[in-house]
Every structure is written in structure tokens, then in C-alpha cells.
Amino acid sequence: MPPHTAHLPAGTRSVLLVLHGGRAESLARQPRLGLARLRMRAFGAAVRRLAADPSLAEVEVRYRYRGWNGGHAHPAADAALVLREIASRAPDVKVVLLGHSMGGRAALAVAGHPQVLGAVLLAPWCQPGDPVGQLRGRRFVILHDPSDRVTSAEGSRAFAARARRAGAEVRFVEMPRGGHAMVSGAGAWQRLAARSVTAILEGEPLPDLPPGTS
């Protein structure tokens, strides 16, 4: 099933675009009830609830394939299509991206869209050769637990430094637990993500402290 936007309720002023994780290589069709999708559907709903903004609508990117698949970058292409559809339906809404793992990489790839203000990236898959020029003028918060054994927290930190040099505003927050799946301490991840979404939308200072210290 191709990606598409959900209905945007009347009164929508901003969109939380949710991008879940996947695999480096797989042309298998994305399952309707895959764990990665279900995890981020629940996470996105929690973030929207905690943000407590009735004008914020949540939209999920539904990938065609499970994998990134090298230069095809299928999840990024799917996200770009959803952003074009949002622009055609609601050209004035502001968009914040919320991406986990491979979804974080896809979010970074499409963050140059004119309606995107920034992104909250959860244990993202950051690659040294990925471009950063499109991030100029955007705002990002990266949450990563150093114990993650699937994606690299140091890779995220290095990417954050590259993005800053390209003109983005970036906060890297070292999470004290949660690993890659963000199961342990999930509430702390969700609260900080919600604070970050609100800060990006409202132009407030980005949070830069792990939960429990501020």
C-alpha cells in the first residue's frame, strides 16, 4: 500500500509526522502490524498527548518496503511523498518529524521540505556520508542511549556536529537507559520528545538535559 496522509482534522495548525524503523536491506512489503510500526504508533500518540496541543495532528508514514535499500532510500521517498500531499492539502501547516532508527535517517533526508521546522530523532541511524546541507535553519533534538547495540550513539553525536556546522540547531541528549527499543524508561523518552516537539513548534529553547535533571 502506498504511503498517504491521514485526514487532517479541522483546526490543524501543525503536524507530527511519525516515521518508524526498519531494516538496512529488504524489499519485503511492510507488514500492517509490524513491531516497528506498532512501537512508533504508540510512541507518537503518547508524544502528541503529552504535547497537549489540540491543533497538532499526528500522521504516520506507511512505507512500501521494510528496508532502506541503498541508493533507493525507499523510506525517505515515501516520507517525501507524504510531505507533498500535506503541502497540497494544507500548505500553511507546520511540520515536525518524529523518527526512530531508520525512520530517523528518513526524517533527516526530507527535513529540507519548506514546511518542516525540525525533527526529534530517537536512536537514529546516522551515516557519515549522508548529506547535511538540507538541515540548515532547522532544529533537531537527538535522543540516544549509549548502550544501544543496533544504531550508534557516537554516530548520532558525530552527525549532530556535522549538522551544526551546516547551520542547523541541534541538541544531542544522552539517555540513561532504553537501549534501541526504548522500552526501559519509555515514559522519559516520551516526555522529552514531547517537550522537544513543543519547543520546535513554538520557537522555544531546545531541551538539552536528560530526564530527571531539569
C-alpha positions in Angstrom: 0.0 0.0 0.0 1.5 3.4 -0.9 2.1 6.0 1.8 -0.6 8.6 2.2 -1.7 11.2 4.7 -4.4 10.7 7.3 -7.3 13.1 7.3 -6.2 16.4 8.9 -8.9 17.5 11.3 -10.4 21.0 11.1 -8.3 23.4 13.1 -5.0 21.6 12.4 -2.1 24.1 12.6 0.8 21.7 12.8 1.6 18.0 12.0 3.7 15.5 13.9 4.9 13.2 11.1 5.9 9.8 12.5 8.5 7.6 10.9 9.2 4.1 12.3 12.3 1.9 11.9 13.0 -0.9 9.5 15.9 -2.8 8.0 19.0 -1.8 6.0 18.1 -4.1 3.1 14.7 -5.6 2.4 12.2 -5.4 -0.5 9.6 -7.3 1.5 6.3 -5.4 1.8 5.9 -3.5 5.1 3.6 -5.6 7.3 0.4 -3.9 8.6 1.1 -4.9 12.2 4.9 -5.0 12.3 6.5 -4.3 15.7 8.4 -1.3 14.5 5.3 0.3 13.2 3.2 -0.5 16.3 6.0 0.8 18.6 6.1 4.2 16.9 2.3 4.4 16.6 2.1 4.2 20.4 5.1 6.5 20.9 3.7 9.1 18.5 0.3 9.0 20.2 1.9 9.5 23.6 4.0 12.4 22.4 1.0 14.1 20.9 -1.0 13.6 24.1 1.8 14.9 26.3 2.3 17.9 24.0 -1.3 18.8 24.9 -1.9 20.8 21.7 -5.3 20.2 20.1 -4.2 21.8 16.9 -1.4 19.2 16.5 -2.4 16.3 14.2 -0.4 13.0 14.0 0.3 11.5 10.6 2.1 8.2 10.1 4.3 7.5 7.1 3.4 4.0 5.8 6.4 2.5 4.0 6.1 0.4 0.9 9.1 -1.7 1.8 10.8 -2.8 5.0 14.3 -1.7 4.0 16.2 1.4 3.2 17.8 -0.4 0.2 20.9 1.6 -0.5 20.5 4.4 -3.0 16.8 3.8 -3.4 16.3 5.2 0.1 12.7 3.9 -0.1 11.5 5.3 3.3 12.8 8.7 2.5 10.9 8.6 -0.8 7.8 7.6 1.0 8.2 10.4 3.5 8.7 12.9 0.7 5.5 11.8 -0.9 3.6 12.3 2.3 5.1 15.8 2.7 4.0 16.7 -0.8 0.5 15.5 0.0 0.4 17.6 3.2 1.6 20.6 1.2 -1.2 20.1 -1.3 -3.9 19.8 1.3 -2.6 22.2 4.0 0.2 24.4 2.7 0.2 26.6 5.8 0.7 23.9 8.5 4.0 23.5 10.3 5.6 20.0 10.4 7.8 18.4 13.0 9.2 14.9 12.2 9.5 12.2 14.8 11.7 9.3 13.6 13.1 6.2 15.2 16.1 4.3 13.9 15.7 4.0 10.1 12.9 6.5 10.4 15.3 9.0 11.9 17.5 8.7 8.8 14.5 9.2 6.6 13.5 12.2 8.6 16.9 13.8 8.1 16.7 13.1 4.4 13.5 15.1 3.9 14.0 17.8 6.6 14.7 20.4 3.9 11.0 20.5 2.9 9.7 24.1 3.3 7.0 23.2 5.9 9.4 21.2 8.1 10.6 23.2 11.1 12.7 20.3 12.5 12.7 16.8 13.9 13.0 14.7 17.1 15.2 11.7 16.4 15.1 8.6 18.5 18.1 6.3 18.4 18.5 7.3 14.7 20.6 5.5 12.1 23.1 8.2 11.1 25.6 7.5 8.4 28.8 9.6 7.9 28.2 10.1 4.2 24.6 11.3 4.4 24.1 14.9 3.4 23.5 17.7 5.9 23.0 20.8 3.7 19.2 20.4 3.7 19.3 20.8 7.5 20.3 24.4 7.6 17.9 26.6 9.5 16.1 23.6 11.0 16.0 22.5 14.7 16.7 19.0 15.9 16.8 17.0 19.1 18.6 13.6 19.1 17.9 11.2 21.9 20.2 8.2 22.1 21.2 5.7 24.8 25.0 4.8 24.5 24.1 1.2 25.3 22.2 0.9 22.0 23.6 -2.1 20.1 21.6 -1.5 16.9 22.5 2.1 16.0 25.4 4.1 17.2 25.0 6.9 19.8 28.5 8.1 18.8 27.4 8.1 15.2 24.5 10.3 16.2 26.8 12.6 18.1 29.1 12.9 15.1 26.2 13.6 12.8 24.9 16.3 15.2 28.3 18.1 15.0 28.2 17.9 11.2 24.6 19.3 11.1 25.6 22.2 13.4 28.4 23.1 11.0 25.9 23.1 8.2 23.7 25.7 10.0 21.2 23.5 12.0 20.4 23.9 15.6 20.9 20.6 17.3 20.7 19.2 20.8 22.1 15.7 21.5 20.7 14.2 24.7 22.4 11.1 26.1 19.6 8.9 27.5 20.4 6.9 30.7 18.6 3.8 29.5 16.2 2.4 27.0 18.6 0.8 24.5 17.4 0.8 20.9 13.7 -0.2 21.5 13.2 2.5 24.2 11.2 0.0 26.3 13.0 0.7 29.6 12.2 4.2 30.7 9.8 4.7 27.8 8.0 7.4 29.7 11.1 9.6 30.0 11.8 9.2 26.3 8.2 10.2 25.5 8.2 13.2 27.9 11.4 14.6 26.5 10.3 14.0 22.9 7.0 15.9 23.6 9.0 18.8 25.2 11.2 18.9 22.1 8.3 18.9 19.7 6.7 21.8 21.5 10.0 23.7 21.6 10.5 23.3 17.9 6.9 24.4 17.1 6.9 27.3 19.4 10.5 28.5 18.9 11.4 27.9 22.5 14.9 26.7 23.7 15.5 23.1 22.9 15.9 20.8 25.9 19.4 19.5 26.3 19.3 17.7 29.6 18.4 14.0 30.3 15.2 13.3 32.2 15.4 13.9 35.9 17.9 16.7 35.8 15.7 19.6 34.9 
